[in-house]
Amino acid sequence: MKQFMESIVDMGLEQQMAVWSAQDAEYLEDSRETEELEMKYEALDLTKEKRRLINDYIACMHSRDERFAELSYMAGICEAFMLFWKLGIGKEIF
């Protein structure tokens, strides 16, 4: 665990996320499927109005999911702080 935490601190969270996502089988499979579905979607014979509606729907889902990920991250940080507090770690800082 110590080595894991040190690698995150040394590398930085953003770089670590890139490493994790490049190695996560589920993420990689979802990415591959997303590319396939996007190509199929682009090949559909849709009117501009229908394509715009679908694009707006997809963008809204992306925006919602990104926000949920941010909220989940913030909740995790808060939970870590609460754990530190309960363990008496860093009380002098807070």
MOUR-V386156 format. One line per field, one symbol per residue. ss: DSSP state (H for helix, E for strand, L for the rest). phi: phi as a letter, one per 30 degrees, with the letter a starting at -180 (. if undefined). Layout:
# MOUR-V386156
ss = ???
phi = ???
This chain:
# MOUR-V386156
ss = LHHHHHHHHHHLHHHHHHHHHHHLHHHHHHHHHHHHHHHHHHHLLLLHHHHHHHHHHHHHHHHHHHHHHHHHHHHHHHHHHHHHHHLLLLLLLL
phi = .ddedddddddjdddddddeddcdddddddddddddddddddddccdedddddddddddddddddddddddddddddddddddedddicidddc
